[in-house]
Amino acid sequence: MKEAKQQAKRDYQIAISTARILSKEEFQALKVKEILTPEDKLNIEKTQASEFLATHQITPEDIAFYQEYRQTIPQLEALFYGTDFALAKDVAALARQAQWGQELLPLDMRFEALKQFVRDRSDCCPF
């Protein structure tokens, strides 16, 4: 079962790496589209990975790296760039969630500012 999951993940990474990179106009048009085709989803994923990695030559290994670290690196940025940056990240995340017109729950909050506060007040990782 574990091997089948890994193979499916690898196949998905290969599919993303063979998708095409979208132009800014195409990307914006797909962001507002309600229903996306599987091909559109792959193209969006490759475009985001390409922007994140700053390259147009995307391999399945690049996609694996992107999928593993796309959340970690922005969190580290919020920790190291200070309270204003962390607050801006929190506000942007809440604004994205609020656009759906639903109530906000604690699970919707990123708590980047709280993480920044704890890092600043603790001696565990002085930078």
N, CA, C and O atoms as CSV, one atom per row, in Angstrom:
chain,resi,resn,atom,element,x,y,z
A,1,MET,N,N,0.821,-1.188,0.000
A,1,MET,CA,C,0.000,0.000,0.000
A,1,MET,C,C,0.875,1.267,0.000
A,1,MET,O,O,0.611,2.220,-0.733
A,2,LYS,N,N,1.917,1.250,0.836
A,2,LYS,CA,C,2.813,2.396,0.920
A,2,LYS,C,C,3.519,2.625,-0.414
A,2,LYS,O,O,3.691,3.765,-0.846
A,3,GLU,N,N,3.922,1.542,-1.056
A,3,GLU,CA,C,4.595,1.652,-2.348
A,3,GLU,C,C,3.655,2.209,-3.411
A,3,GLU,O,O,4.070,2.990,-4.267
A,4,ALA,N,N,2.387,1.805,-3.354
A,4,ALA,CA,C,1.404,2.308,-4.315
A,4,ALA,C,C,1.184,3.809,-4.129
A,4,ALA,O,O,1.055,4.545,-5.108
A,5,LYS,N,N,1.141,4.263,-2.872
A,5,LYS,CA,C,0.995,5.694,-2.596
A,5,LYS,C,C,2.202,6.473,-3.114
A,5,LYS,O,O,2.056,7.540,-3.710
A,6,GLN,N,N,3.384,5.933,-2.882
A,6,GLN,CA,C,4.600,6.600,-3.351
A,6,GLN,C,C,4.638,6.659,-4.873
A,6,GLN,O,O,5.058,7.662,-5.450
A,7,GLN,N,N,4.198,5.577,-5.524
A,7,GLN,CA,C,4.177,5.553,-6.986
A,7,GLN,C,C,3.157,6.555,-7.528
A,7,GLN,O,O,3.422,7.236,-8.519
A,8,ALA,N,N,1.992,6.646,-6.882
A,8,ALA,CA,C,0.979,7.616,-7.312
A,8,ALA,C,C,1.500,9.044,-7.142
A,8,ALA,O,O,1.278,9.899,-7.999
A,9,LYS,N,N,2.190,9.293,-6.037
A,9,LYS,CA,C,2.776,10.615,-5.793
A,9,LYS,C,C,3.829,10.931,-6.852
A,9,LYS,O,O,3.889,12.048,-7.366
A,10,ARG,N,N,4.651,9.946,-7.170
A,10,ARG,CA,C,5.697,10.117,-8.192
A,10,ARG,C,C,5.070,10.374,-9.570
A,10,ARG,O,O,5.543,11.228,-10.319
A,11,ASP,N,N,4.006,9.631,-9.899
A,11,ASP,CA,C,3.313,9.844,-11.173
A,11,ASP,C,C,2.733,11.257,-11.254
A,11,ASP,O,O,2.767,11.890,-12.310
A,12,TYR,N,N,2.201,11.742,-10.135
A,12,TYR,CA,C,1.649,13.096,-10.085
A,12,TYR,C,C,2.753,14.130,-10.286
A,12,TYR,O,O,2.557,15.123,-10.987
A,13,GLN,N,N,3.903,13.900,-9.676
A,13,GLN,CA,C,5.037,14.811,-9.844
A,13,GLN,C,C,5.514,14.832,-11.297
A,13,GLN,O,O,5.876,15.886,-11.821
A,14,ILE,N,N,5.514,13.683,-11.936
A,14,ILE,CA,C,5.895,13.613,-13.353
A,14,ILE,C,C,4.873,14.361,-14.207
A,14,ILE,O,O,5.238,15.082,-15.135
A,15,ALA,N,N,3.582,14.180,-13.883
A,15,ALA,CA,C,2.532,14.873,-14.635
A,15,ALA,C,C,2.671,16.389,-14.500
A,15,ALA,O,O,2.497,17.118,-15.477
A,16,ILE,N,N,2.981,16.858,-13.306
A,16,ILE,CA,C,3.174,18.300,-13.108
A,16,ILE,C,C,4.380,18.783,-13.906
A,16,ILE,O,O,4.325,19.829,-14.552
A,17,SER,N,N,5.464,18.019,-13.860
A,17,SER,CA,C,6.686,18.458,-14.545
A,17,SER,C,C,6.518,18.503,-16.063
A,17,SER,O,O,7.247,19.229,-16.739
A,18,THR,N,N,5.576,17.745,-16.604
A,18,THR,CA,C,5.344,17.764,-18.052
A,18,THR,C,C,4.254,18.759,-18.455
A,18,THR,O,O,4.023,18.972,-19.646
A,19,ALA,N,N,3.587,19.365,-17.480
A,19,ALA,CA,C,2.561,20.372,-17.784
A,19,ALA,C,C,3.239,21.629,-18.318
A,19,ALA,O,O,4.465,21.739,-18.296
A,20,ARG,N,N,2.444,22.564,-18.792
A,20,ARG,CA,C,3.033,23.791,-19.323
A,20,ARG,C,C,2.936,24.911,-18.293
A,20,ARG,O,O,2.062,24.912,-17.427
A,21,ILE,N,N,3.851,25.858,-18.410
A,21,ILE,CA,C,3.865,27.023,-17.531
A,21,ILE,C,C,2.948,28.078,-18.140
A,21,ILE,O,O,3.056,28.399,-19.323
A,22,LEU,N,N,2.056,28.606,-17.328
A,22,LEU,CA,C,1.072,29.574,-17.788
A,22,LEU,C,C,1.639,30.995,-17.787
A,22,LEU,O,O,2.524,31.332,-17.001
A,23,SER,N,N,1.106,31.809,-18.684
A,23,SER,CA,C,1.440,33.239,-18.646
A,23,SER,C,C,0.677,33.868,-17.479
A,23,SER,O,O,-0.230,33.248,-16.924
A,24,LYS,N,N,1.038,35.083,-17.112
A,24,LYS,CA,C,0.358,35.764,-16.001
A,24,LYS,C,C,-1.130,35.931,-16.286
A,24,LYS,O,O,-1.954,35.777,-15.385
A,25,GLU,N,N,-1.479,36.244,-17.523
A,25,GLU,CA,C,-2.880,36.431,-17.890
A,25,GLU,C,C,-3.652,35.122,-17.782
A,25,GLU,O,O,-4.763,35.095,-17.251
A,26,GLU,N,N,-3.066,34.034,-18.284
A,26,GLU,CA,C,-3.716,32.726,-18.194
A,26,GLU,C,C,-3.876,32.304,-16.737
A,26,GLU,O,O,-4.919,31.779,-16.348
A,27,PHE,N,N,-2.839,32.534,-15.934
A,27,PHE,CA,C,-2.873,32.163,-14.520
A,27,PHE,C,C,-3.982,32.923,-13.794
A,27,PHE,O,O,-4.742,32.330,-13.029
A,28,GLN,N,N,-4.078,34.237,-14.032
A,28,GLN,CA,C,-5.115,35.047,-13.388
A,28,GLN,C,C,-6.509,34.606,-13.838
A,28,GLN,O,O,-7.440,34.578,-13.033
A,29,ALA,N,N,-6.656,34.265,-15.111
A,29,ALA,CA,C,-7.952,33.816,-15.621
A,29,ALA,C,C,-8.380,32.510,-14.960
A,29,ALA,O,O,-9.559,32.321,-14.659
A,30,LEU,N,N,-7.429,31.615,-14.736
A,30,LEU,CA,C,-7.766,30.339,-14.100
A,30,LEU,C,C,-8.044,30.501,-12.608
A,30,LEU,O,O,-8.811,29.724,-12.039
A,31,LYS,N,N,-7.437,31.496,-11.966
A,31,LYS,CA,C,-7.666,31.717,-10.536
A,31,LYS,C,C,-9.118,32.085,-10.245
A,31,LYS,O,O,-9.636,31.746,-9.181
A,32,VAL,N,N,-9.780,32.769,-11.172
A,32,VAL,CA,C,-11.164,33.181,-10.944
A,32,VAL,C,C,-12.173,32.173,-11.502
A,32,VAL,O,O,-13.374,32.298,-11.263
A,33,LYS,N,N,-11.700,31.204,-12.223
A,33,LYS,CA,C,-12.562,30.181,-12.801
A,33,LYS,C,C,-13.047,29.242,-11.693
A,33,LYS,O,O,-12.262,28.829,-10.839
A,34,GLU,N,N,-14.329,28.909,-11.707
A,34,GLU,CA,C,-14.884,28.078,-10.638
A,34,GLU,C,C,-14.507,26.612,-10.772
A,34,GLU,O,O,-14.165,25.964,-9.782
A,35,ILE,N,N,-14.566,26.089,-11.977
A,35,ILE,CA,C,-14.280,24.672,-12.190
A,35,ILE,C,C,-13.036,24.555,-13.068
A,35,ILE,O,O,-12.973,25.110,-14.164
A,36,LEU,N,N,-12.057,23.823,-12.560
A,36,LEU,CA,C,-10.805,23.632,-13.290
A,36,LEU,C,C,-10.706,22.197,-13.788
A,36,LEU,O,O,-11.107,21.259,-13.100
A,37,THR,N,N,-10.174,22.042,-14.978
A,37,THR,CA,C,-9.921,20.706,-15.502
A,37,THR,C,C,-8.666,20.156,-14.826
A,37,THR,O,O,-7.876,20.924,-14.277
A,38,PRO,N,N,-8.472,18.844,-14.858
A,38,PRO,CA,C,-7.230,18.293,-14.300
A,38,PRO,C,C,-5.984,18.886,-14.960
A,38,PRO,O,O,-4.971,19.100,-14.294
A,39,GLU,N,N,-6.056,19.150,-16.257
A,39,GLU,CA,C,-4.921,19.762,-16.961
A,39,GLU,C,C,-4.652,21.175,-16.438
A,39,GLU,O,O,-3.499,21.569,-16.260
A,40,ASP,N,N,-5.729,21.933,-16.194
A,40,ASP,CA,C,-5.570,23.283,-15.635
A,40,ASP,C,C,-4.895,23.233,-14.267
A,40,ASP,O,O,-4.023,24.051,-13.971
A,41,LYS,N,N,-5.291,22.284,-13.442
A,41,LYS,CA,C,-4.704,22.150,-12.104
A,41,LYS,C,C,-3.208,21.838,-12.189
A,41,LYS,O,O,-2.407,22.385,-11.432
A,42,LEU,N,N,-2.846,20.958,-13.116
A,42,LEU,CA,C,-1.427,20.630,-13.300
A,42,LEU,C,C,-0.644,21.847,-13.793
A,42,LEU,O,O,0.468,22.107,-13.334
A,43,ASN,N,N,-1.235,22.589,-14.733
A,43,ASN,CA,C,-0.573,23.791,-15.251
A,43,ASN,C,C,-0.379,24.834,-14.154
A,43,ASN,O,O,0.670,25.474,-14.080
A,44,ILE,N,N,-1.383,25.006,-13.308
A,44,ILE,CA,C,-1.278,25.958,-12.196
A,44,ILE,C,C,-0.185,25.522,-11.237
A,44,ILE,O,O,0.636,26.334,-10.810
A,45,GLU,N,N,-0.176,24.244,-10.900
A,45,GLU,CA,C,0.833,23.730,-9.971
A,45,GLU,C,C,2.246,23.928,-10.530
A,45,GLU,O,O,3.157,24.321,-9.800
A,46,LYS,N,N,2.424,23.654,-11.824
A,46,LYS,CA,C,3.757,23.835,-12.413
A,46,LYS,C,C,4.138,25.312,-12.460
A,46,LYS,O,O,5.295,25.660,-12.222
A,47,THR,N,N,3.183,26.177,-12.761
A,47,THR,CA,C,3.464,27.613,-12.788
A,47,THR,C,C,3.891,28.108,-11.415
A,47,THR,O,O,4.845,28.877,-11.298
A,48,GLN,N,N,3.185,27.668,-10.370
A,48,GLN,CA,C,3.541,28.075,-9.011
A,48,GLN,C,C,4.905,27.529,-8.618
A,48,GLN,O,O,5.698,28.231,-7.990
A,49,ALA,N,N,5.183,26.289,-8.980
A,49,ALA,CA,C,6.495,25.702,-8.679
A,49,ALA,C,C,7.595,26.443,-9.427
A,49,ALA,O,O,8.670,26.683,-8.877
A,50,SER,N,N,7.330,26.804,-10.669
A,50,SER,CA,C,8.312,27.536,-11.466
A,50,SER,C,C,8.629,28.893,-10.847
A,50,SER,O,O,9.789,29.305,-10.806
A,51,GLU,N,N,7.603,29.585,-10.367
A,51,GLU,CA,C,7.825,30.880,-9.714
A,51,GLU,C,C,8.577,30.704,-8.398
A,51,GLU,O,O,9.471,31.489,-8.081
A,52,PHE,N,N,8.219,29.685,-7.639
A,52,PHE,CA,C,8.853,29.433,-6.345
A,52,PHE,C,C,10.329,29.084,-6.513
A,52,PHE,O,O,11.177,29.565,-5.762
A,53,LEU,N,N,10.627,28.249,-7.499
A,53,LEU,CA,C,11.996,27.782,-7.714
A,53,LEU,C,C,12.795,28.699,-8.642
A,53,LEU,O,O,14.003,28.521,-8.801
A,54,ALA,N,N,12.129,29.669,-9.249
A,54,ALA,CA,C,12.769,30.640,-10.151
A,54,ALA,C,C,13.481,29.968,-11.321
A,54,ALA,O,O,14.608,30.323,-11.664
A,55,THR,N,N,12.813,29.002,-11.921
A,55,THR,CA,C,13.345,28.331,-13.106
A,55,THR,C,C,12.189,27.816,-13.954
A,55,THR,O,O,11.101,27.547,-13.444
A,56,HIS,N,N,12.435,27.682,-15.252
A,56,HIS,CA,C,11.424,27.129,-16.151
A,56,HIS,C,C,11.696,25.662,-16.471
A,56,HIS,O,O,10.845,24.985,-17.049
A,57,GLN,N,N,12.863,25.172,-16.104
A,57,GLN,CA,C,13.215,23.769,-16.334
A,57,GLN,C,C,12.861,22.978,-15.074
A,57,GLN,O,O,13.680,22.851,-14.165
A,58,ILE,N,N,11.649,22.454,-15.026
A,58,ILE,CA,C,11.142,21.779,-13.833
A,58,ILE,C,C,11.183,20.265,-14.039
A,58,ILE,O,O,10.640,19.743,-15.013
A,59,THR,N,N,11.830,19.578,-13.115
A,59,THR,CA,C,11.899,18.116,-13.139
A,59,THR,C,C,10.978,17.554,-12.057
A,59,THR,O,O,10.540,18.297,-11.179
A,60,PRO,N,N,10.680,16.258,-12.105
A,60,PRO,CA,C,9.893,15.662,-11.020
A,60,PRO,C,C,10.552,15.846,-9.646
A,60,PRO,O,O,9.858,15.981,-8.639
A,61,GLU,N,N,11.882,15.851,-9.606
A,61,GLU,CA,C,12.587,16.061,-8.336
A,61,GLU,C,C,12.359,17.483,-7.822
A,61,GLU,O,O,12.232,17.703,-6.617
A,62,ASP,N,N,12.308,18.440,-8.744
A,62,ASP,CA,C,12.004,19.822,-8.358
A,62,ASP,C,C,10.600,19.920,-7.767
A,62,ASP,O,O,10.379,20.622,-6.780
A,63,ILE,N,N,9.665,19.219,-8.371
A,63,ILE,CA,C,8.288,19.225,-7.873
A,63,ILE,C,C,8.230,18.604,-6.483
A,63,ILE,O,O,7.514,19.102,-5.615
A,64,ALA,N,N,8.969,17.529,-6.263
A,64,ALA,CA,C,9.004,16.907,-4.935
A,64,ALA,C,C,9.548,17.887,-3.901
A,64,ALA,O,O,9.005,17.994,-2.801
A,65,PHE,N,N,10.621,18.606,-4.247
A,65,PHE,CA,C,11.187,19.617,-3.348
A,65,PHE,C,C,10.163,20.708,-3.074
A,65,PHE,O,O,9.967,21.107,-1.926
A,66,TYR,N,N,9.516,21.187,-4.117
A,66,TYR,CA,C,8.523,22.256,-3.985
A,66,TYR,C,C,7.380,21.821,-3.070
A,66,TYR,O,O,6.965,22.574,-2.189
A,67,GLN,N,N,6.876,20.613,-3.278
A,67,GLN,CA,C,5.764,20.137,-2.464
A,67,GLN,C,C,6.158,19.983,-0.999
A,67,GLN,O,O,5.338,20.193,-0.106
A,68,GLU,N,N,7.395,19.621,-0.758
A,68,GLU,CA,C,7.843,19.419,0.619
A,68,GLU,C,C,8.108,20.731,1.344
A,68,GLU,O,O,7.836,20.843,2.539
A,69,TYR,N,N,8.638,21.726,0.634
A,69,TYR,CA,C,9.111,22.940,1.302
A,69,TYR,C,C,8.313,24.206,1.012
A,69,TYR,O,O,8.670,25.273,1.513
A,70,ARG,N,N,7.251,24.125,0.228
A,70,ARG,CA,C,6.526,25.358,-0.107
A,70,ARG,C,C,5.856,25.994,1.104
A,70,ARG,O,O,5.605,27.199,1.085
A,71,GLN,N,N,5.560,25.245,2.146
A,71,GLN,CA,C,4.993,25.819,3.365
A,71,GLN,C,C,6.075,26.226,4.349
A,71,GLN,O,O,5.919,27.212,5.069
A,72,THR,N,N,7.159,25.485,4.388
A,72,THR,CA,C,8.214,25.730,5.370
A,72,THR,C,C,8.952,27.034,5.116
A,72,THR,O,O,9.202,27.788,6.056
A,73,ILE,N,N,9.301,27.312,3.886
A,73,ILE,CA,C,10.092,28.503,3.584
A,73,ILE,C,C,9.331,29.790,3.907
A,73,ILE,O,O,9.920,30.683,4.516
A,74,PRO,N,N,8.045,29.940,3.531
A,74,PRO,CA,C,7.332,31.155,3.948
A,74,PRO,C,C,7.213,31.291,5.471
A,74,PRO,O,O,7.224,32.405,5.996
A,75,GLN,N,N,7.101,30.166,6.176
A,75,GLN,CA,C,7.056,30.232,7.637
A,75,GLN,C,C,8.384,30.730,8.191
A,75,GLN,O,O,8.406,31.527,9.129
A,76,LEU,N,N,9.479,30.271,7.623
A,76,LEU,CA,C,10.791,30.747,8.064
A,76,LEU,C,C,10.966,32.237,7.751
A,76,LEU,O,O,11.535,32.980,8.550
A,77,GLU,N,N,10.479,32.663,6.592
A,77,GLU,CA,C,10.542,34.086,6.258
A,77,GLU,C,C,9.811,34.908,7.306
A,77,GLU,O,O,10.308,35.942,7.753
A,78,ALA,N,N,8.621,34.442,7.699
A,78,ALA,CA,C,7.845,35.171,8.700
A,78,ALA,C,C,8.574,35.223,10.032
A,78,ALA,O,O,8.498,36.225,10.744
A,79,LEU,N,N,9.280,34.151,10.374
A,79,LEU,CA,C,10.021,34.141,11.633
A,79,LEU,C,C,11.214,35.081,11.604
A,79,LEU,O,O,11.484,35.763,12.592
A,80,PHE,N,N,11.918,35.127,10.512
A,80,PHE,CA,C,13.172,35.862,10.463
A,80,PHE,C,C,13.046,37.318,10.027
A,80,PHE,O,O,13.933,38.118,10.326
A,81,TYR,N,N,11.966,37.686,9.326
A,81,TYR,CA,C,11.867,39.051,8.818
A,81,TYR,C,C,11.131,40.000,9.744
A,81,TYR,O,O,10.916,41.157,9.383
A,82,GLY,N,N,10.743,39.556,10.907
A,82,GLY,CA,C,10.204,40.478,11.899
A,82,GLY,C,C,8.698,40.478,12.026
A,82,GLY,O,O,7.977,39.841,11.259
A,83,THR,N,N,8.252,41.218,13.028
A,83,THR,CA,C,6.851,41.252,13.406
A,83,THR,C,C,5.972,41.853,12.316
A,83,THR,O,O,4.886,41.337,12.053
A,84,ASP,N,N,6.415,42.926,11.682
A,84,ASP,CA,C,5.596,43.555,10.644
A,84,ASP,C,C,5.326,42.593,9.491
A,84,ASP,O,O,4.206,42.518,8.985
A,85,PHE,N,N,6.347,41.866,9.085
A,85,PHE,CA,C,6.192,40.888,8.007
A,85,PHE,C,C,5.233,39.775,8.435
A,85,PHE,O,O,4.371,39.360,7.660
A,86,ALA,N,N,5.389,39.291,9.682
A,86,ALA,CA,C,4.525,38.225,10.193
A,86,ALA,C,C,3.073,38.695,10.274
A,86,ALA,O,O,2.160,37.956,9.907
A,87,LEU,N,N,2.859,39.919,10.754
A,87,LEU,CA,C,1.497,40.456,10.820
A,87,LEU,C,C,0.894,40.599,9.428
A,87,LEU,O,O,-0.283,40.298,9.227
A,88,ALA,N,N,1.683,41.049,8.480
A,88,ALA,CA,C,1.194,41.184,7.106
A,88,ALA,C,C,0.785,39.824,6.541
A,88,ALA,O,O,-0.222,39.723,5.840
A,89,LYS,N,N,1.560,38.777,6.841
A,89,LYS,CA,C,1.216,37.423,6.384
A,89,LYS,C,C,-0.100,36.964,7.014
A,89,LYS,O,O,-0.946,36.380,6.336
A,90,ASP,N,N,-0.271,37.229,8.319
A,90,ASP,CA,C,-1.509,36.852,9.003
A,90,ASP,C,C,-2.712,37.576,8.403
A,90,ASP,O,O,-3.744,36.959,8.139
A,91,VAL,N,N,-2.579,38.875,8.190
A,91,VAL,CA,C,-3.677,39.675,7.638
A,91,VAL,C,C,-4.023,39.203,6.228
A,91,VAL,O,O,-5.201,39.096,5.886
A,92,ALA,N,N,-3.022,38.925,5.416
A,92,ALA,CA,C,-3.271,38.450,4.050
A,92,ALA,C,C,-3.985,37.102,4.062
A,92,ALA,O,O,-4.893,36.874,3.262
A,93,ALA,N,N,-3.583,36.211,4.960
A,93,ALA,CA,C,-4.229,34.897,5.050
A,93,ALA,C,C,-5.682,35.039,5.491
A,93,ALA,O,O,-6.561,34.366,4.954
A,94,LEU,N,N,-5.939,35.906,6.460
A,94,LEU,CA,C,-7.314,36.125,6.913
A,94,LEU,C,C,-8.157,36.783,5.822
A,94,LEU,O,O,-9.334,36.454,5.669
A,95,ALA,N,N,-7.577,37.696,5.072
A,95,ALA,CA,C,-8.307,38.346,3.979
A,95,ALA,C,C,-8.688,37.335,2.901
A,95,ALA,O,O,-9.796,37.378,2.367
A,96,ARG,N,N,-7.760,36.419,2.581
A,96,ARG,CA,C,-8.077,35.370,1.593
A,96,ARG,C,C,-9.217,34.492,2.096
A,96,ARG,O,O,-10.104,34.124,1.326
A,97,GLN,N,N,-9.198,34.154,3.382
A,97,GLN,CA,C,-10.245,33.302,3.939
A,97,GLN,C,C,-11.576,34.057,4.012
A,97,GLN,O,O,-12.631,33.473,3.766
A,98,ALA,N,N,-11.533,35.340,4.344
A,98,ALA,CA,C,-12.755,36.131,4.499
A,98,ALA,C,C,-13.467,36.361,3.170
A,98,ALA,O,O,-14.673,36.610,3.158
A,99,GLN,N,N,-12.754,36.282,2.063
A,99,GLN,CA,C,-13.382,36.527,0.768
A,99,GLN,C,C,-14.452,35.495,0.444
A,99,GLN,O,O,-15.287,35.728,-0.430
A,100,TRP,N,N,-14.442,34.363,1.132
A,100,TRP,CA,C,-15.444,33.332,0.894
A,100,TRP,C,C,-16.763,33.650,1.589
A,100,TRP,O,O,-17.768,32.979,1.352
A,101,GLY,N,N,-16.765,34.675,2.451
A,101,GLY,CA,C,-18.000,35.082,3.112
A,101,GLY,C,C,-18.441,34.146,4.217
A,101,GLY,O,O,-19.610,34.153,4.605
A,102,GLN,N,N,-17.542,33.354,4.722
A,102,GLN,CA,C,-17.856,32.430,5.809
A,102,GLN,C,C,-17.225,32.943,7.096
A,102,GLN,O,O,-16.402,33.858,7.076
A,103,GLU,N,N,-17.619,32.343,8.210
A,103,GLU,CA,C,-17.016,32.727,9.482
A,103,GLU,C,C,-15.566,32.263,9.531
A,103,GLU,O,O,-15.184,31.294,8.875
A,104,LEU,N,N,-14.773,32.969,10.316
A,104,LEU,CA,C,-13.373,32.595,10.497
A,104,LEU,C,C,-13.236,31.749,11.751
A,104,LEU,O,O,-13.805,32.071,12.794
A,105,LEU,N,N,-12.495,30.688,11.644
A,105,LEU,CA,C,-12.249,29.792,12.766
A,105,LEU,C,C,-10.778,29.865,13.154
A,105,LEU,O,O,-9.953,30.305,12.354
A,106,PRO,N,N,-10.435,29.441,14.368
A,106,PRO,CA,C,-9.016,29.431,14.746
A,106,PRO,C,C,-8.148,28.630,13.784
A,106,PRO,O,O,-6.967,28.931,13.615
A,107,LEU,N,N,-8.726,27.614,13.154
A,107,LEU,CA,C,-7.959,26.815,12.194
A,107,LEU,C,C,-7.580,27.621,10.957
A,107,LEU,O,O,-6.641,27.264,10.246
A,108,ASP,N,N,-8.311,28.712,10.697
A,108,ASP,CA,C,-8.024,29.555,9.540
A,108,ASP,C,C,-6.840,30.482,9.775
A,108,ASP,O,O,-6.318,31.070,8.829
A,109,MET,N,N,-6.420,30.616,11.004
A,109,MET,CA,C,-5.378,31.572,11.344
A,109,MET,C,C,-4.004,30.924,11.247
A,109,MET,O,O,-3.818,29.771,11.638
A,110,ARG,N,N,-3.048,31.676,10.722
A,110,ARG,CA,C,-1.694,31.146,10.533
A,110,ARG,C,C,-0.828,31.343,11.762
A,110,ARG,O,O,0.125,30.591,11.964
A,111,PHE,N,N,-1.130,32.332,12.588
A,111,PHE,CA,C,-0.395,32.612,13.824
A,111,PHE,C,C,1.078,32.925,13.585
A,111,PHE,O,O,1.914,32.620,14.436
A,112,GLU,N,N,1.411,33.528,12.447
A,112,GLU,CA,C,2.803,33.883,12.177
A,112,GLU,C,C,3.307,34.916,13.186
A,112,GLU,O,O,4.451,34.846,13.634
A,113,ALA,N,N,2.440,35.884,13.544
A,113,ALA,CA,C,2.854,36.911,14.507
A,113,ALA,C,C,3.114,36.295,15.876
A,113,ALA,O,O,4.051,36.693,16.568
A,114,LEU,N,N,2.293,35.327,16.271
A,114,LEU,CA,C,2.507,34.649,17.553
A,114,LEU,C,C,3.818,33.866,17.533
A,114,LEU,O,O,4.569,33.889,18.507
A,115,LYS,N,N,4.091,33.182,16.439
A,115,LYS,CA,C,5.354,32.447,16.323
A,115,LYS,C,C,6.539,33.405,16.399
A,115,LYS,O,O,7.553,33.103,17.029
A,116,GLN,N,N,6.404,34.567,15.747
A,116,GLN,CA,C,7.464,35.576,15.788
A,116,GLN,C,C,7.669,36.072,17.216
A,116,GLN,O,O,8.806,36.237,17.659
A,117,PHE,N,N,6.580,36.310,17.934
A,117,PHE,CA,C,6.658,36.780,19.316
A,117,PHE,C,C,7.376,35.756,20.194
A,117,PHE,O,O,8.251,36.115,20.981
A,118,VAL,N,N,7.009,34.493,20.059
A,118,VAL,CA,C,7.641,33.432,20.857
A,118,VAL,C,C,9.123,33.335,20.529
A,118,VAL,O,O,9.942,33.188,21.436
A,119,ARG,N,N,9.483,33.412,19.257
A,119,ARG,CA,C,10.892,33.343,18.878
A,119,ARG,C,C,11.669,34.521,19.453
A,119,ARG,O,O,12.792,34.357,19.931
A,120,ASP,N,N,11.072,35.706,19.406
A,120,ASP,CA,C,11.753,36.889,19.937
A,120,ASP,C,C,11.944,36.817,21.449
A,120,ASP,O,O,12.949,37.300,21.970
A,121,ARG,N,N,10.988,36.219,22.154
A,121,ARG,CA,C,11.043,36.190,23.610
A,121,ARG,C,C,11.830,35.007,24.171
A,121,ARG,O,O,12.203,35.004,25.344
A,122,SER,N,N,12.076,34.022,23.345
A,122,SER,CA,C,12.797,32.845,23.837
A,122,SER,C,C,14.277,32.960,23.495
A,122,SER,O,O,14.666,33.700,22.591
A,123,ASP,N,N,15.072,32.236,24.214
A,123,ASP,CA,C,16.510,32.218,23.958
A,123,ASP,C,C,16.914,31.010,23.124
A,123,ASP,O,O,18.102,30.742,22.945
A,124,CYS,N,N,15.927,30.284,22.618
A,124,CYS,CA,C,16.243,29.030,21.933
A,124,CYS,C,C,16.925,29.251,20.587
A,124,CYS,O,O,17.734,28.424,20.167
A,125,CYS,N,N,16.621,30.326,19.921
A,125,CYS,CA,C,17.221,30.531,18.601
A,125,CYS,C,C,17.491,32.009,18.357
A,125,CYS,O,O,16.810,32.631,17.541
A,126,PRO,N,N,18.469,32.581,19.047
A,126,PRO,CA,C,18.768,34.000,18.830
A,126,PRO,C,C,19.474,34.230,17.491
A,126,PRO,O,O,20.482,33.590,17.192
A,127,PHE,N,N,18.934,35.146,16.695
A,127,PHE,CA,C,19.530,35.481,15.399
A,127,PHE,C,C,19.797,36.962,15.355
A,127,PHE,O,O,20.300,37.469,14.352
